[in-house]
Amino acid sequence: MGDFKPGSMNIREQEKTFDGFVRFVAWAMAVILLILVFMALVNA
């Protein structure tokens, strides 16, 4: 543990995973919103 230097770890994989997660959530919210709008229009 004595060799640890804060800020020196490569976190590129974690950043890519987080970016993918954020992209997935954004697409999922858009799809859900479209489904809700469609359901509202069909029942009107």
PDB file of N, CA, C, O and CB in Angstrom:
ATOM      1  N   MET A   1       0.814  -1.198   0.000  1.00  0.00           N
ATOM      2  CA  MET A   1       0.000   0.000   0.000  1.00  0.00           C
ATOM      3  C   MET A   1       0.856   1.260   0.000  1.00  0.00           C
ATOM      4  O   MET A   1       0.342   2.345  -0.271  1.00  0.00           O
ATOM      5  CB  MET A   1      -0.925  -0.001   1.195  1.00  0.00           C
ATOM      6  N   GLY A   2       2.126   1.147   0.292  1.00  0.00           N
ATOM      7  CA  GLY A   2       2.974   2.323   0.358  1.00  0.00           C
ATOM      8  C   GLY A   2       3.253   2.949  -0.996  1.00  0.00           C
ATOM      9  O   GLY A   2       3.696   4.095  -1.058  1.00  0.00           O
ATOM     10  N   ASP A   3       3.003   2.217  -2.097  1.00  0.00           N
ATOM     11  CA  ASP A   3       3.285   2.739  -3.436  1.00  0.00           C
ATOM     12  C   ASP A   3       2.116   3.509  -4.027  1.00  0.00           C
ATOM     13  O   ASP A   3       2.235   4.031  -5.136  1.00  0.00           O
ATOM     14  CB  ASP A   3       3.657   1.611  -4.359  1.00  0.00           C
ATOM     15  N   PHE A   4       0.999   3.597  -3.334  1.00  0.00           N
ATOM     16  CA  PHE A   4      -0.191   4.250  -3.876  1.00  0.00           C
ATOM     17  C   PHE A   4       0.017   5.753  -3.975  1.00  0.00           C
ATOM     18  O   PHE A   4       0.450   6.396  -3.018  1.00  0.00           O
ATOM     19  CB  PHE A   4      -1.418   3.942  -3.009  1.00  0.00           C
ATOM     20  N   LYS A   5      -0.300   6.314  -5.158  1.00  0.00           N
ATOM     21  CA  LYS A   5      -0.238   7.758  -5.369  1.00  0.00           C
ATOM     22  C   LYS A   5      -1.626   8.219  -5.806  1.00  0.00           C
ATOM     23  O   LYS A   5      -2.082   7.837  -6.884  1.00  0.00           O
ATOM     24  CB  LYS A   5       0.859   8.142  -6.438  1.00  0.00           C
ATOM     25  N   PRO A   6      -2.308   9.027  -5.000  1.00  0.00           N
ATOM     26  CA  PRO A   6      -3.653   9.491  -5.356  1.00  0.00           C
ATOM     27  C   PRO A   6      -3.686  10.152  -6.726  1.00  0.00           C
ATOM     28  O   PRO A   6      -2.836  10.983  -7.049  1.00  0.00           O
ATOM     29  CB  PRO A   6      -4.166  10.465  -4.307  1.00  0.00           C
ATOM     30  N   GLY A   7      -4.682   9.772  -7.531  1.00  0.00           N
ATOM     31  CA  GLY A   7      -4.846  10.359  -8.854  1.00  0.00           C
ATOM     32  C   GLY A   7      -4.037   9.696  -9.942  1.00  0.00           C
ATOM     33  O   GLY A   7      -4.065  10.158 -11.083  1.00  0.00           O
ATOM     34  N   SER A   8      -3.313   8.627  -9.637  1.00  0.00           N
ATOM     35  CA  SER A   8      -2.458   8.013 -10.641  1.00  0.00           C
ATOM     36  C   SER A   8      -3.092   6.794 -11.318  1.00  0.00           C
ATOM     37  O   SER A   8      -2.522   6.248 -12.263  1.00  0.00           O
ATOM     38  CB  SER A   8      -1.158   7.615 -10.011  1.00  0.00           C
ATOM     39  N   MET A   9      -4.256   6.365 -10.847  1.00  0.00           N
ATOM     40  CA  MET A   9      -4.885   5.169 -11.402  1.00  0.00           C
ATOM     41  C   MET A   9      -5.570   5.485 -12.733  1.00  0.00           C
ATOM     42  O   MET A   9      -6.179   6.544 -12.883  1.00  0.00           O
ATOM     43  CB  MET A   9      -5.901   4.586 -10.404  1.00  0.00           C
ATOM     44  N   ASN A  10      -5.472   4.575 -13.690  1.00  0.00           N
ATOM     45  CA  ASN A  10      -6.135   4.736 -14.972  1.00  0.00           C
ATOM     46  C   ASN A  10      -7.616   4.391 -14.799  1.00  0.00           C
ATOM     47  O   ASN A  10      -7.958   3.254 -14.473  1.00  0.00           O
ATOM     48  CB  ASN A  10      -5.470   3.841 -16.066  1.00  0.00           C
ATOM     49  N   ILE A  11      -8.485   5.370 -15.016  1.00  0.00           N
ATOM     50  CA  ILE A  11      -9.918   5.152 -14.813  1.00  0.00           C
ATOM     51  C   ILE A  11     -10.684   5.207 -16.135  1.00  0.00           C
ATOM     52  O   ILE A  11     -11.896   5.426 -16.132  1.00  0.00           O
ATOM     53  CB  ILE A  11     -10.479   6.193 -13.839  1.00  0.00           C
ATOM     54  N   ARG A  12     -10.003   5.014 -17.256  1.00  0.00           N
ATOM     55  CA  ARG A  12     -10.659   5.106 -18.571  1.00  0.00           C
ATOM     56  C   ARG A  12     -11.800   4.100 -18.703  1.00  0.00           C
ATOM     57  O   ARG A  12     -12.848   4.450 -19.247  1.00  0.00           O
ATOM     58  CB  ARG A  12      -9.636   4.878 -19.692  1.00  0.00           C
ATOM     59  N   GLU A  13     -11.640   2.879 -18.232  1.00  0.00           N
ATOM     60  CA  GLU A  13     -12.708   1.876 -18.334  1.00  0.00           C
ATOM     61  C   GLU A  13     -13.923   2.291 -17.516  1.00  0.00           C
ATOM     62  O   GLU A  13     -15.057   2.121 -17.965  1.00  0.00           O
ATOM     63  CB  GLU A  13     -12.204   0.502 -17.866  1.00  0.00           C
ATOM     64  N   GLN A  14     -13.705   2.827 -16.334  1.00  0.00           N
ATOM     65  CA  GLN A  14     -14.821   3.287 -15.508  1.00  0.00           C
ATOM     66  C   GLN A  14     -15.544   4.448 -16.188  1.00  0.00           C
ATOM     67  O   GLN A  14     -16.772   4.526 -16.145  1.00  0.00           O
ATOM     68  CB  GLN A  14     -14.323   3.710 -14.111  1.00  0.00           C
ATOM     69  N   GLU A  15     -14.786   5.347 -16.813  1.00  0.00           N
ATOM     70  CA  GLU A  15     -15.397   6.473 -17.516  1.00  0.00           C
ATOM     71  C   GLU A  15     -16.234   5.983 -18.693  1.00  0.00           C
ATOM     72  O   GLU A  15     -17.337   6.482 -18.919  1.00  0.00           O
ATOM     73  CB  GLU A  15     -14.318   7.454 -18.004  1.00  0.00           C
ATOM     74  N   LYS A  16     -15.721   5.012 -19.443  1.00  0.00           N
ATOM     75  CA  LYS A  16     -16.479   4.468 -20.578  1.00  0.00           C
ATOM     76  C   LYS A  16     -17.751   3.779 -20.097  1.00  0.00           C
ATOM     77  O   LYS A  16     -18.803   3.916 -20.722  1.00  0.00           O
ATOM     78  CB  LYS A  16     -15.613   3.478 -21.384  1.00  0.00           C
ATOM     79  N   THR A  17     -17.665   3.046 -19.002  1.00  0.00           N
ATOM     80  CA  THR A  17     -18.839   2.370 -18.451  1.00  0.00           C
ATOM     81  C   THR A  17     -19.879   3.388 -18.012  1.00  0.00           C
ATOM     82  O   THR A  17     -21.065   3.226 -18.300  1.00  0.00           O
ATOM     83  CB  THR A  17     -18.445   1.467 -17.268  1.00  0.00           C
ATOM     84  N   PHE A  18     -19.451   4.431 -17.321  1.00  0.00           N
ATOM     85  CA  PHE A  18     -20.382   5.462 -16.864  1.00  0.00           C
ATOM     86  C   PHE A  18     -21.017   6.182 -18.043  1.00  0.00           C
ATOM     87  O   PHE A  18     -22.218   6.450 -18.026  1.00  0.00           O
ATOM     88  CB  PHE A  18     -19.666   6.466 -15.958  1.00  0.00           C
ATOM     89  N   ASP A  19     -20.226   6.502 -19.073  1.00  0.00           N
ATOM     90  CA  ASP A  19     -20.767   7.159 -20.265  1.00  0.00           C
ATOM     91  C   ASP A  19     -21.822   6.277 -20.931  1.00  0.00           C
ATOM     92  O   ASP A  19     -22.861   6.774 -21.367  1.00  0.00           O
ATOM     93  CB  ASP A  19     -19.636   7.486 -21.264  1.00  0.00           C
ATOM     94  N   GLY A  20     -21.563   4.984 -21.009  1.00  0.00           N
ATOM     95  CA  GLY A  20     -22.533   4.058 -21.581  1.00  0.00           C
ATOM     96  C   GLY A  20     -23.808   4.007 -20.755  1.00  0.00           C
ATOM     97  O   GLY A  20     -24.907   3.977 -21.308  1.00  0.00           O
ATOM     98  N   PHE A  21     -23.669   3.998 -19.443  1.00  0.00           N
ATOM     99  CA  PHE A  21     -24.827   3.982 -18.557  1.00  0.00           C
ATOM    100  C   PHE A  21     -25.666   5.241 -18.738  1.00  0.00           C
ATOM    101  O   PHE A  21     -26.891   5.156 -18.829  1.00  0.00           O
ATOM    102  CB  PHE A  21     -24.382   3.847 -17.098  1.00  0.00           C
ATOM    103  N   VAL A  22     -25.032   6.396 -18.790  1.00  0.00           N
ATOM    104  CA  VAL A  22     -25.760   7.660 -18.964  1.00  0.00           C
ATOM    105  C   VAL A  22     -26.470   7.672 -20.312  1.00  0.00           C
ATOM    106  O   VAL A  22     -27.614   8.117 -20.406  1.00  0.00           O
ATOM    107  CB  VAL A  22     -24.799   8.872 -18.852  1.00  0.00           C
ATOM    108  N   ARG A  23     -25.804   7.189 -21.355  1.00  0.00           N
ATOM    109  CA  ARG A  23     -26.416   7.129 -22.691  1.00  0.00           C
ATOM    110  C   ARG A  23     -27.625   6.194 -22.671  1.00  0.00           C
ATOM    111  O   ARG A  23     -28.663   6.517 -23.247  1.00  0.00           O
ATOM    112  CB  ARG A  23     -25.382   6.652 -23.752  1.00  0.00           C
ATOM    113  N   PHE A  24     -27.501   5.047 -22.017  1.00  0.00           N
ATOM    114  CA  PHE A  24     -28.607   4.094 -21.923  1.00  0.00           C
ATOM    115  C   PHE A  24     -29.797   4.706 -21.186  1.00  0.00           C
ATOM    116  O   PHE A  24     -30.937   4.557 -21.627  1.00  0.00           O
ATOM    117  CB  PHE A  24     -28.149   2.812 -21.214  1.00  0.00           C
ATOM    118  N   VAL A  25     -29.549   5.385 -20.079  1.00  0.00           N
ATOM    119  CA  VAL A  25     -30.634   5.995 -19.313  1.00  0.00           C
ATOM    120  C   VAL A  25     -31.325   7.078 -20.137  1.00  0.00           C
ATOM    121  O   VAL A  25     -32.550   7.190 -20.098  1.00  0.00           O
ATOM    122  CB  VAL A  25     -30.100   6.586 -17.992  1.00  0.00           C
ATOM    123  N   ALA A  26     -30.569   7.868 -20.872  1.00  0.00           N
ATOM    124  CA  ALA A  26     -31.161   8.917 -21.691  1.00  0.00           C
ATOM    125  C   ALA A  26     -32.063   8.309 -22.777  1.00  0.00           C
ATOM    126  O   ALA A  26     -33.179   8.784 -22.987  1.00  0.00           O
ATOM    127  CB  ALA A  26     -30.056   9.786 -22.332  1.00  0.00           C
ATOM    128  N   TRP A  27     -31.594   7.275 -23.456  1.00  0.00           N
ATOM    129  CA  TRP A  27     -32.410   6.608 -24.480  1.00  0.00           C
ATOM    130  C   TRP A  27     -33.643   5.968 -23.859  1.00  0.00           C
ATOM    131  O   TRP A  27     -34.735   6.056 -24.420  1.00  0.00           O
ATOM    132  CB  TRP A  27     -31.583   5.544 -25.222  1.00  0.00           C
ATOM    133  N   ALA A  28     -33.482   5.329 -22.714  1.00  0.00           N
ATOM    134  CA  ALA A  28     -34.617   4.674 -22.056  1.00  0.00           C
ATOM    135  C   ALA A  28     -35.675   5.712 -21.670  1.00  0.00           C
ATOM    136  O   ALA A  28     -36.868   5.466 -21.844  1.00  0.00           O
ATOM    137  CB  ALA A  28     -34.144   3.890 -20.800  1.00  0.00           C
ATOM    138  N   MET A  29     -35.254   6.856 -21.154  1.00  0.00           N
ATOM    139  CA  MET A  29     -36.214   7.902 -20.790  1.00  0.00           C
ATOM    140  C   MET A  29     -36.939   8.425 -22.024  1.00  0.00           C
ATOM    141  O   MET A  29     -38.140   8.688 -21.963  1.00  0.00           O
ATOM    142  CB  MET A  29     -35.503   9.057 -20.065  1.00  0.00           C
ATOM    143  N   ALA A  30     -36.237   8.580 -23.135  1.00  0.00           N
ATOM    144  CA  ALA A  30     -36.876   9.042 -24.370  1.00  0.00           C
ATOM    145  C   ALA A  30     -37.906   8.029 -24.853  1.00  0.00           C
ATOM    146  O   ALA A  30     -39.000   8.411 -25.268  1.00  0.00           O
ATOM    147  CB  ALA A  30     -35.823   9.290 -25.464  1.00  0.00           C
ATOM    148  N   VAL A  31     -37.573   6.757 -24.806  1.00  0.00           N
ATOM    149  CA  VAL A  31     -38.502   5.713 -25.245  1.00  0.00           C
ATOM    150  C   VAL A  31     -39.727   5.680 -24.338  1.00  0.00           C
ATOM    151  O   VAL A  31     -40.856   5.583 -24.821  1.00  0.00           O
ATOM    152  CB  VAL A  31     -37.806   4.334 -25.257  1.00  0.00           C
ATOM    153  N   ILE A  32     -39.513   5.759 -23.040  1.00  0.00           N
ATOM    154  CA  ILE A  32     -40.634   5.764 -22.095  1.00  0.00           C
ATOM    155  C   ILE A  32     -41.535   6.970 -22.341  1.00  0.00           C
ATOM    156  O   ILE A  32     -42.760   6.849 -22.331  1.00  0.00           O
ATOM    157  CB  ILE A  32     -40.118   5.772 -20.639  1.00  0.00           C
ATOM    158  N   LEU A  33     -40.933   8.118 -22.559  1.00  0.00           N
ATOM    159  CA  LEU A  33     -41.721   9.320 -22.826  1.00  0.00           C
ATOM    160  C   LEU A  33     -42.547   9.157 -24.096  1.00  0.00           C
ATOM    161  O   LEU A  33     -43.725   9.515 -24.118  1.00  0.00           O
ATOM    162  CB  LEU A  33     -40.807  10.545 -22.944  1.00  0.00           C
ATOM    163  N   LEU A  34     -41.945   8.625 -25.144  1.00  0.00           N
ATOM    164  CA  LEU A  34     -42.680   8.409 -26.392  1.00  0.00           C
ATOM    165  C   LEU A  34     -43.835   7.425 -26.200  1.00  0.00           C
ATOM    166  O   LEU A  34     -44.923   7.628 -26.738  1.00  0.00           O
ATOM    167  CB  LEU A  34     -41.734   7.897 -27.481  1.00  0.00           C
ATOM    168  N   ILE A  35     -43.600   6.381 -25.448  1.00  0.00           N
ATOM    169  CA  ILE A  35     -44.664   5.409 -25.176  1.00  0.00           C
ATOM    170  C   ILE A  35     -45.807   6.069 -24.420  1.00  0.00           C
ATOM    171  O   ILE A  35     -46.973   5.841 -24.743  1.00  0.00           O
ATOM    172  CB  ILE A  35     -44.119   4.213 -24.373  1.00  0.00           C
ATOM    173  N   LEU A  36     -45.489   6.883 -23.421  1.00  0.00           N
ATOM    174  CA  LEU A  36     -46.532   7.569 -22.656  1.00  0.00           C
ATOM    175  C   LEU A  36     -47.322   8.541 -23.528  1.00  0.00           C
ATOM    176  O   LEU A  36     -48.544   8.623 -23.408  1.00  0.00           O
ATOM    177  CB  LEU A  36     -45.915   8.315 -21.476  1.00  0.00           C
ATOM    178  N   VAL A  37     -46.648   9.268 -24.391  1.00  0.00           N
ATOM    179  CA  VAL A  37     -47.331  10.196 -25.296  1.00  0.00           C
ATOM    180  C   VAL A  37     -48.246   9.415 -26.251  1.00  0.00           C
ATOM    181  O   VAL A  37     -49.388   9.808 -26.487  1.00  0.00           O
ATOM    182  CB  VAL A  37     -46.297  11.043 -26.098  1.00  0.00           C
ATOM    183  N   PHE A  38     -47.738   8.322 -26.788  1.00  0.00           N
ATOM    184  CA  PHE A  38     -48.533   7.484 -27.673  1.00  0.00           C
ATOM    185  C   PHE A  38     -49.769   6.951 -26.963  1.00  0.00           C
ATOM    186  O   PHE A  38     -50.866   6.978 -27.520  1.00  0.00           O
ATOM    187  CB  PHE A  38     -47.696   6.330 -28.202  1.00  0.00           C
ATOM    188  N   MET A  39     -49.596   6.467 -25.734  1.00  0.00           N
ATOM    189  CA  MET A  39     -50.735   5.950 -24.967  1.00  0.00           C
ATOM    190  C   MET A  39     -51.758   7.044 -24.694  1.00  0.00           C
ATOM    191  O   MET A  39     -52.962   6.790 -24.737  1.00  0.00           O
ATOM    192  CB  MET A  39     -50.258   5.341 -23.646  1.00  0.00           C
ATOM    193  N   ALA A  40     -51.292   8.260 -24.414  1.00  0.00           N
ATOM    194  CA  ALA A  40     -52.203   9.377 -24.146  1.00  0.00           C
ATOM    195  C   ALA A  40     -52.995   9.731 -25.407  1.00  0.00           C
ATOM    196  O   ALA A  40     -54.188  10.024 -25.326  1.00  0.00           O
ATOM    197  CB  ALA A  40     -51.415  10.614 -23.640  1.00  0.00           C
ATOM    198  N   LEU A  41     -52.349   9.704 -26.552  1.00  0.00           N
ATOM    199  CA  LEU A  41     -53.031  10.043 -27.800  1.00  0.00           C
ATOM    200  C   LEU A  41     -54.019   8.972 -28.225  1.00  0.00           C
ATOM    201  O   LEU A  41     -55.076   9.294 -28.768  1.00  0.00           O
ATOM    202  CB  LEU A  41     -52.021  10.265 -28.900  1.00  0.00           C
ATOM    203  N   VAL A  42     -53.702   7.722 -27.994  1.00  0.00           N
ATOM    204  CA  VAL A  42     -54.580   6.619 -28.398  1.00  0.00           C
ATOM    205  C   VAL A  42     -55.852   6.627 -27.559  1.00  0.00           C
ATOM    206  O   VAL A  42     -56.930   6.336 -28.078  1.00  0.00           O
ATOM    207  CB  VAL A  42     -53.854   5.259 -28.260  1.00  0.00           C
ATOM    208  N   ASN A  43     -55.749   6.950 -26.290  1.00  0.00           N
ATOM    209  CA  ASN A  43     -56.907   6.937 -25.409  1.00  0.00           C
ATOM    210  C   ASN A  43     -57.749   8.199 -25.528  1.00  0.00           C
ATOM    211  O   ASN A  43     -58.851   8.251 -24.982  1.00  0.00           O
ATOM    212  CB  ASN A  43     -56.463   6.760 -23.986  1.00  0.00           C
ATOM    213  N   ALA A  44     -57.266   9.203 -26.217  1.00  0.00           N
ATOM    214  CA  ALA A  44     -58.004  10.469 -26.298  1.00  0.00           C
ATOM    215  C   ALA A  44     -59.170  10.406 -27.250  1.00  0.00           C
ATOM    216  O   ALA A  44     -59.883  11.395 -27.421  1.00  0.00           O
ATOM    217  CB  ALA A  44     -57.087  11.577 -26.715  1.00  0.00           C
TER     218      ALA A  44
END
